[in-house]
Amino acid sequence: MTTRDKAIQIFNSAVTSVQPAQLIPAHLFISDNKLHIFNQQFPIAGLQNIYVIGAGKASAAMAKSVEEILGNLITSGIIVTKYEHAIPLQKIICAEAAHPVPDESGVAATTQTIELISKAGKGDLIICLLSGGASSLWVDVPAGLTLKDLQTTYELLLKSGATIDEMNTVRKHVSAVKGGQLLQYAPLASWFSFIISDVPGDDLSVIASGPTVADQSTFYDTERILKQYNSMTELPPAVSDYIHEGLNGKIRETTKLTDKVFNHVHNHIIGSNSIALKTAAACAETLGYNVVMVENTLHGDAAERGTALVRQCKNYTGNLPACWLLGGETTVAVTGKGKGGRNQQMALSAQLELSMYTNNDTLTFTFLAAGTDGTDGPTDAAGAIAAQYSIELANEKKLDAAAFLNNNDAYHFFEQTGGLFRTGPTQTNVMDLVIVIAEIKTNG
């Protein structure tokens, strides 16, 4: 087994550990003629309606697991996932829509979701399935705005270099479902949100833009963030006007903790990057690696982090072979015209640093950076792998890695060097994983 194969095996073990089929049965099951949800029990004979809704890249697999447990107890349901992430369901409608920039299908699915939960009353249960991607897949168009206005705003945010919590603060304030506002459509029902976290720190109000969670952010925060990234003047005029109306109190704020609706809401994180990293570490140890680092706070500029991490690993003097494991989510301020994602950008910066190694160096490195959802930016790759073979092929083809990096074109670089890492949809999403392996060079 090659080192590349071992890195992929570590990655796959982590992704498997956060599959909905592994996570949901621990929190939703039937026993002794009672339905158990989190720490609550409901006699089967006394159940009224159970509605299942959800959004995100993992929501289809989450819904499938819920169907397998509840079967005909489900009254009806609808979830929306990213295009090509759908799987067959029996009782729950599985819709698809665009991500990361929303489209008409996302608006339609959100409207259907609202229509469904508006039927729920006192005594009814709403099971809400949320994972990364829901901020774009559950999208409504507030009065005075158009879908095009929202699409332009989302595109600005994605290219700005803003963090996920900053982006979602803005998204929450150009919506009537995000930031706890979805609850207003079924205020008497009991809500149970099963959440797979894809944000640093597992902040419930940030994951999926917190549709069932109290929100502390305000229109003032929204304006500050847009000004910070020089996006305020680039907004569509209607969005700028909408935010100013919010600042002047003419548009209702997101739902705050004092709202009585939260008396019936139960939000639980069932899957996270920490779980994936723990499994990855166990797998790496099984493969014989000394695990040097397990850290889930990866953030900042993707290229800068890739360079810094390789430099750190180069200075390692401990036991070999060694493995570093990091999780989190970096950012990229897009200035070029190329194709790629934050993980490919990080891997390319790592390759540049690795290519500066001299013939006297005794270690060889393999650097894998990928999204656990199987998607890195607007590409068909989960990420990329930088290693000696990709360095040699780049030299052979006379590819200027720095030029590709500056043009945000890591995809086309790794496409030519065999470094693209494709997994297809993984049906989960717990941010990104970075795996670095150091081994002693062998002759030949």
N, C-alpha and C positions, 0 to 999 in steps of 0.2 A: 504494500500500500504506500503510495507516494505521500509526501507531506501535504500536498494540496488535498488529496483524498481525506487525510486525517483532519485537516481544518474544516472541510465540508462535513465530515461526520460529526464533529463537535457542534457545528452550527445546526445541523439537522436534529441532533439530540435535544438542543435547546428549544427549537421550534416545536418539536413533538410534545414537550412537557407543558406547553401552553396552548395546546389544541382544546377547543371547547368540549370535545368528547371526554377529555381528561379532567376538565375543570368543573363543568356544570353539575354532574351527578353528586358532587360533594355538597352542593348547596340546594339542590332540588331533587326530592325523591318522595316516593309513596311507601309508607310503612304503617302497619296496624290500622288500615283503613283511614289513614290521615295523610294529607298532603303537607309535606315539610318544605318550607321556603325559608332559607336562612335560619333564624332561631324561632320561627313561628310555625304553628301547626293548625291545620284546618280539616275538620272531619269531612271526608269525601261526600257523605250524604247531605251535608249542609252547603255545599258549594253552589254558587249561582253561575255567573258568567266569568270565564277566564279569557282575556284578550292578550294576544302576544304581538308586540311591536318591536321594532329595532332598526338600527342603521349601523353601517360600518363594514369594513372588509372582512370581519369575522362573523358578521351577523347571520349569514346563511348557515354556516356550520353550527352556530349557537342555536338557531331555530331548529335545526335537524335534531340536535341533542334534546331540546325541550319537547319536540314531538315524540321522540322515542320514549320519553318518560311519562308524558301526560296523555298522549293519544287523543281519544275522543272527549277528554275533559276540556279540551280547547274549544271555545266557542267559535272564534275566528282570529285571524291575525294577518299582519303584513310586515315584511322587513324589506329594506332596500340596501343593496350591496353594490360594489363597483362592477362595471362591465367585465364580463368573463369570470366573475367570482361566484355566480349563482350555482346552486345545486338543487336537485329535485326535492320538493317538499310536498306533504300530503294535505295538511290542514291550514297551512300558512302560505300566503302569497309571497313569492320571492321576486321582487322587482329589482331592476338594475338601473344605474344612473352613472353620471360622469364624476370623476374625481381626478385631480384636486379642484378643478374649476367646474362648478355646478352647471347643469343643463335642464331642459324642459322636463326630462324624465324624473329628475330629482324633485322638481316642484310638484309634479303629478303624484309621486309616491308620498310626499309629505302631506299633500292635501287629502289623499286617501287615508293616511294614518290619522289625521285629525278627525276626519269623518267617522272613522271606526271608534276611536276612544271617546268621542262625544256621546256615544250610546251607553257608556259605562256609568253606573250609578252606585249608590251606597251598597256595600256588600259584594260588589264585583271586584275582581282582581285584574290588575294590568301587570304583565310580565314584560319588562323593557330590556332589550338586549343591545348593549352599546359597546362599540370598539372603535379604534382609530379609523378615520375616514368619514365618520358620521357628520362632522361639521360641514362637509361639502355635499353629502348625500341627502341629509335632511335640510332642505333649503326652502324657505318661503320668501315671497316677494311682498314686503310691506307696502301699504298705500303710498303712492307718490314715487315709488321706485319701479324699475323694470329689471328683468332678469339680466339684460345686458349691463345695466349699472352694477349689479352684484358681481357678474363675471369679471368686469374690469377691475373692480375693487379687490377681488380675490387674487387676480393675476398680479396686481401691484404688491400685495402683501407677500406673495410667494417669491417674488424677485427682490424684495427689499432687504432680506437678511434678518427680518424680525423673528423672534423666538415663537414657539407654538403658543405659549400663553398670551403673548402680545397679539398674535394674529387672531386668536380666538376671542380676545377681548373686543376687538373690532367687529368680528363676525357676529358676536352676541348682540351688538348694538345696531345692527342692520337686519334684525330678525324679530319675529314674534313667537318663536318656538325655543330658541336657545336661551341659555342663562336662566333655567328654571321655568321658562314661560310655557313650555309644553303642558305643564300640570294644569294650567287654567282651563283646558278643554275637558278635563275629567277630575274636578276638584273633590268629588265625594268618594271616588274609588280608592282602593288600597294599591299603592304602587310598589313594585319590587324590581329594582334595576340591577341587572347582572352586568358588570363592567369589566372589560379587559383594557388595562391601562396602556396607553401609548405616549405618555408625557412624562418628562422628568419630575420626580418627586411624587408622582401618582396623585396629583391634585384633582379631586373629583370635579371641581368647578371648571377645570380646563379640558378634561377628557371629553371628546365629542361636543365641546362647547357647553357642557353641563346642562342638557335640556331638562333634567329632573333634579337639579342641585341648586341650592341658594347661591346667588352670585353677589360678590362684593364689589366688582368693578362697576364703573360708571361711564357716562358719556364724557366726563372730563378726562378719564383715563384714555378713552378712545381718541380724543383729540390730541392728547399728549403723545401717544404712540405714533399717530400718523405724522405729527410734526417732527418727531424724533427721526423718522426715516424719510423725511422730506417727501411724504406722499400726500399731504393735505391738498396741495395745489394741483396734484395730478388726478384727484378723484373726479368722477363724473359730477357735474353740478348738482344733480338731484341728490346724490349721496351726501355731498357737502352740506346742502340745505337740510337734509334729514338729521344729520348730526347736530347742526346748529339749533334745530327745533328741539332736539333732545336736551341740549345744554340749557335751553330756555324753559324747560319743563313742559313743553307742548306735546312731547311723546313720552309715554310711560317708560320708566326705568325697568331693567331686568328684575326678576323676582328675588326679593330679599328674605333673609331667614325669619323675619317676623311674620311672614305670611302664614296664615293658618293651614294652608294646603300641605305644608311640610309635616303636619301631624300624622299624615297617612303615607309617608314616603320612606322607603328603605333602600338606600344606595350601598352596594357592596362591590369592592374590587375583588374579582375572582382570579385574575391573571395579571402578571406584571413582568417587567424586565428582570426583576430580582429573581423570580422563579426560574426564568430561562437561564440566567447566568449561573445559578446554583447547579443546575443540571449540566450545563456546559463544563463547569469546573470538574464535576464528577467524571464526565466522559473523558476529559483531557487527562486526568490522573489515571484512568483505566488504560489509556493509550501510552502511559509511561512518561508523561510530561510533568515537570515541576511547575505547578501553577504559581506564578509570581504575583499576579494581580487579578483581583475580581472587583471591578468598580462599575457602578451604574450611574455615574454622574457626568458622562461624556456630554460636552456641550461646546459652544463656541464655533468659530469659523472652521469649516471642514478641512481646508487645505492646511491651515496652521496646526490643527490638532494632528493631522496625519504626519506632518514633518516632526513635530515635537515628540510624538510617540515613538517614531523610529529612532530618533536621537537618544531617547531614554533607553530603548532596548539595546542599542549599540553599546551603551556603557555598562551593560549587565555583566556581573562577574560571578554570579551564583551557579548553582547546579544546572547541568544541561542533560537532556534537551529541556527547554523552558517554554512556557505558554503564558501570554498575557490576555486577559479577557475584559473587555469593556462594553458597557451598554449605555445607551442614551440617544441623543439626537443633536446633531450639529446643524449649522446653517450655512447657506451660501448666498452672498450678495451677487446676483447674476449681472455681469457686465458684458460678457461675450455673447456670441451668436451660435454657440455649439449646442451639443446635446449631452445630457448626463443627469446625474443626481448627486446628492450630497455624499453618498458612500463611494461612488465612482470618483468624485472629486478628491475625497480623502485618500483613496487608494492610489490615485495618480500622484498626489503630493508625496505619499510614502514611497512610491517607486522612484521618484526623482531623488529623494534622500538616499535610498538604498543604492542607486546607481553610482553614488559617489564613493562607494566602498572601493578599496584598493585590492590588488591581488594578494596582499599580505594579510588581509583579514581572515580570521579563522572561522567565522560564523556565517551561516546562510539563513536568511529570513523569508518567511511566507506571511503575507499581510492580507487578511480577508476582511472586508467591510461590506455589510449587507443589511437590508431591511428585512425584519422578520415577517413582513407581509408579502414578500416576494416582489415588491415594486420599489424601485429607486428613481424618484422623479418621474418625468414623463417618458419612461423607457420600458422595455420588456425585460430588463435585467433587475435582479435583486440588489446587485452591487458589483464589486470587482475584486480580483485577487492579483496582488502584485508579488512577484517572486523572481528568482534568477532567470527562469525561462522567458518571462515577459521582458526582462531587461535585455537579454541577449537578442531576442527577436526584434525589439525596438531598435537596437543598434544595427542589426543586420539590414533593416528596412530604412535606416536613417530617419527615424521619426523623432521630431523635436518635442519631447514630452512637455517642456515648459510652455511651448506655444499652444499646445492642446489645453494645458491647464489654464492658461490665461484667457483662452477663448471659451472656457466652460464646456469643453468638448471631450471630456474623458471617455464618453461612450465610444466614439469613433477611434480613439487611441487603443482602447482595450479590445475593440472589435478586431483590430489588425494584429494584436499580440496574443490573442487567446486568453485574455484575462477577464472577460465578462463572466459573471456568475449568474446563471439563470435557474430559477427554481419553479417558476409559475406561481399562481396564487397559492398561498399556504393556508388560507382560511383562519389565520390569526394575525395579531398585530400588537407587538409589545416593544415598539421602537426599533432601534438598530443594534446590531452586535458587531464588535470588532474583535478579531482573533489574530494574534501575532504569535508565530512560532519561531523559535531560534534553535538551530541545530549546528553541530560541528560539521564543517565542510569535509566531504570525503573526496578522494581522488577520483576523477572521471565522473 
